[in-house]
Amino acid sequence: IIAFGVLMYVVMDGFDLGVGILFPLFKEGEERDLMMNSVAPVWDGNETWLVLGGVGLFAAFPLAYAVILPALYLPLTVMLIALIFRGVAFEFRFKSRRSRWLWDLAFAGGSGLAAFAQGVALGAFIQGNKVTGRDFAGGPLDWLTPFSLMTGGGLMAGYAMLGCAWLIMKTEGPIQRRFFELMTPIGLIVLAFVGAVSLWTPFLSPAIAQ
């Protein structure tokens, strides 16, 4: 159930985070309005999958929850703050005129930062945590490593690809052709990250690294 919840979150919320990541590549006005309108009816429902995964972990594996959460407090807190900024931007962007640029920034920045924080948390989880007895014994910045930063960038690229695919499905005409053109370079970037993570991950094991 937890794995299903996480998978659904990555797929369902991934594409609307991806739309936000792509936001700065398009002009203010009709293009951005179209992009935001495509996800406005579904974005809040998509985030409930994240709640399912977290609550499921707490209910089924409280010891794992008690070890993982202290190790990832900072990136997860950043993620939640970014999601708040992003959610506020959805509500206020269409009601403002002079400050619309600010809400555009909140939407794009919140989307990118939330995706990056999730990728960093994933990288830190793959690396493993220092545990003494049944408690987390590491420091507050143990999650901050070159590998976790790379996985953060990789997840941003993956979400951008999902967002691009979503917008190809939801648009037509000249703007759809622009998304088709964007898909190739974004896909190549994602493949590069997949290759880098795949080659690096085994060497996180001390035995293999030696």
C-alpha positions as CSV (number, residue, x, y, z in Angstrom):
1,I,0.0,0.0,0.0
2,I,2.8,2.4,0.9
3,A,4.7,1.6,-2.4
4,F,1.4,2.1,-4.3
5,G,0.8,5.5,-2.6
6,V,4.4,6.7,-3.3
7,L,4.2,5.5,-7.0
8,M,0.8,7.3,-7.5
9,Y,2.2,10.5,-5.9
10,V,5.2,10.5,-8.2
11,V,3.1,10.0,-11.3
12,M,0.1,12.1,-10.4
13,D,1.7,15.0,-8.5
14,G,4.9,14.7,-10.6
15,F,3.3,16.1,-13.7
16,D,1.8,19.2,-12.1
17,L,5.1,19.9,-10.3
18,G,6.7,19.5,-13.8
19,V,4.3,22.1,-15.2
20,G,5.6,24.5,-12.5
21,I,9.2,23.6,-13.4
22,L,8.5,24.4,-17.0
23,F,6.7,27.7,-16.2
24,P,9.7,30.1,-16.5
25,L,10.3,28.8,-20.1
26,F,7.1,30.4,-21.3
27,K,5.9,34.0,-21.6
28,E,3.6,35.7,-19.1
29,G,0.0,35.8,-20.1
30,E,-1.9,33.3,-22.2
31,E,0.7,30.6,-22.3
32,R,1.2,30.5,-18.6
33,D,-2.5,30.8,-18.0
34,L,-3.1,27.7,-20.2
35,M,-0.4,25.7,-18.3
36,M,-1.8,26.5,-14.9
37,N,-5.4,25.9,-15.9
38,S,-4.4,22.5,-17.1
39,V,-3.5,21.4,-13.6
40,A,-5.7,23.6,-11.5
41,P,-8.6,21.1,-11.2
42,V,-6.4,18.2,-10.1
43,W,-3.3,19.5,-8.2
44,D,-4.7,19.4,-4.7
45,G,-6.2,15.9,-5.1
46,N,-2.8,14.6,-6.4
47,E,-1.0,15.6,-3.2
48,T,-3.2,13.4,-1.1
49,W,-1.1,10.4,-2.3
50,L,1.8,11.9,-0.3
51,V,-0.3,11.9,2.8
52,L,-1.2,8.3,2.2
53,G,2.4,7.2,1.9
54,G,3.5,9.1,5.1
55,V,0.6,7.9,7.2
56,G,1.0,4.4,5.9
57,L,4.7,4.4,6.9
58,F,3.8,5.8,10.4
59,A,1.1,3.2,10.9
60,A,2.8,0.1,9.6
61,F,6.5,0.8,10.4
62,P,6.7,3.2,13.3
63,L,10.4,2.4,13.9
64,A,11.4,3.1,10.4
65,Y,9.3,6.3,10.6
66,A,11.2,7.3,13.8
67,V,14.6,6.8,12.1
68,I,13.9,8.2,8.7
69,L,12.1,11.4,9.7
70,P,14.8,12.9,12.0
71,A,17.4,12.2,9.3
72,L,15.3,14.1,6.7
73,Y,13.7,16.8,8.7
74,L,15.3,19.7,6.8
75,P,14.6,18.6,3.2
76,L,11.1,17.5,4.1
77,T,10.4,20.8,5.8
78,V,11.7,22.7,2.8
79,M,9.4,20.5,0.6
80,L,6.3,21.3,2.7
81,I,7.1,25.1,2.7
82,A,7.5,25.0,-1.1
83,L,4.2,23.1,-1.5
84,I,2.5,25.8,0.6
85,F,3.9,28.6,-1.6
86,R,2.8,26.7,-4.6
87,G,-0.7,26.1,-3.3
88,V,-1.1,29.8,-2.4
89,A,0.0,30.8,-5.9
90,F,-2.8,28.7,-7.4
91,E,-5.4,30.6,-5.3
92,F,-4.1,34.1,-5.7
93,R,-2.5,34.3,-9.2
94,F,-5.8,34.8,-11.1
95,K,-7.1,37.3,-8.5
96,S,-4.1,39.7,-8.9
97,R,-3.0,42.0,-11.6
98,R,0.1,44.0,-10.6
99,S,1.5,41.2,-8.4
100,R,0.9,38.4,-10.8
101,W,4.6,38.1,-11.5
102,L,5.1,37.4,-7.8
103,W,2.6,34.5,-7.8
104,D,4.3,33.2,-11.0
105,L,7.5,33.1,-9.1
106,A,5.9,31.4,-6.1
107,F,4.4,28.7,-8.4
108,A,7.6,28.0,-10.4
109,G,9.9,28.3,-7.4
110,G,7.7,26.2,-5.1
111,S,7.3,23.5,-7.8
112,G,11.0,23.3,-8.5
113,L,12.1,23.5,-4.8
114,A,9.5,20.8,-3.8
115,A,10.7,18.5,-6.5
116,F,14.4,19.1,-5.7
117,A,13.8,18.5,-1.9
118,Q,12.0,15.2,-2.7
119,G,14.9,14.1,-4.9
120,V,17.4,15.0,-2.2
121,A,15.4,13.0,0.4
122,L,15.3,10.0,-1.9
123,G,19.1,10.2,-2.4
124,A,19.7,10.4,1.3
125,F,17.4,7.5,1.9
126,I,19.3,5.4,-0.7
127,Q,22.6,6.2,1.0
128,G,21.3,5.0,4.4
129,N,21.4,6.6,7.9
130,K,23.5,6.2,10.9
131,V,21.6,4.3,13.6
132,T,22.5,3.5,17.1
133,G,20.2,1.0,18.8
134,R,16.8,2.0,17.5
135,D,17.5,5.7,17.1
136,F,18.9,8.0,14.4
137,A,22.5,8.8,15.4
138,G,23.6,11.1,12.5
139,G,23.8,14.8,12.1
140,P,21.3,17.3,10.8
141,L,23.1,17.7,7.5
142,D,24.0,14.0,6.8
143,W,21.5,14.1,3.9
144,L,23.6,16.8,2.1
145,T,25.9,14.9,-0.2
146,P,26.9,15.1,-3.9
147,F,24.8,12.0,-4.5
148,S,21.6,13.4,-2.9
149,L,22.1,16.7,-4.8
150,M,22.4,14.7,-8.0
151,T,19.2,12.8,-7.3
152,G,17.5,16.1,-6.5
153,G,18.4,17.4,-10.0
154,G,17.4,14.1,-11.6
155,L,13.9,14.1,-10.0
156,M,13.4,17.7,-11.2
157,A,14.2,16.6,-14.7
158,G,11.9,13.6,-14.4
159,Y,9.0,15.7,-13.2
160,A,9.7,18.2,-16.0
161,M,9.4,15.3,-18.5
162,L,6.1,14.2,-16.9
163,G,4.8,17.8,-17.0
164,C,5.8,18.1,-20.7
165,A,3.9,14.9,-21.5
166,W,0.8,16.2,-19.7
167,L,0.9,19.5,-21.6
168,I,1.3,17.7,-24.9
169,M,-1.9,15.7,-24.0
170,K,-3.8,18.8,-22.9
171,T,-2.9,21.4,-25.6
172,E,-3.0,21.7,-29.3
173,G,-1.6,23.9,-32.1
174,P,1.7,25.9,-31.9
175,I,2.1,25.6,-28.1
176,Q,1.7,21.8,-28.3
177,R,4.5,21.7,-30.9
178,R,6.7,23.6,-28.5
179,F,6.1,21.0,-25.9
180,F,7.0,18.3,-28.4
181,E,10.2,20.1,-29.1
182,L,11.0,20.4,-25.4
183,M,10.4,16.7,-24.8
184,T,13.6,15.5,-26.6
185,P,16.2,17.5,-24.7
186,I,14.4,16.9,-21.4
187,G,14.2,13.2,-22.1
188,L,18.0,13.1,-22.9
189,I,18.7,14.9,-19.6
190,V,16.6,12.4,-17.7
191,L,18.5,9.5,-19.4
192,A,21.8,11.1,-18.4
193,F,20.6,11.3,-14.7
194,V,19.3,7.7,-14.8
195,G,22.7,6.5,-16.1
196,A,24.6,8.5,-13.5
197,V,22.5,7.3,-10.6
198,S,22.6,3.7,-11.8
199,L,26.4,3.8,-12.0
200,W,26.9,5.6,-8.7
201,T,24.4,3.8,-6.5
202,P,26.4,0.5,-6.2
203,F,29.4,2.4,-4.9
204,L,27.4,3.7,-2.0
205,S,28.1,0.2,-0.5
206,P,31.4,0.3,1.4
207,A,32.2,-3.3,0.3
208,I,31.8,-2.4,-3.4
209,A,33.5,1.0,-3.0
210,Q,36.6,-0.8,-1.6
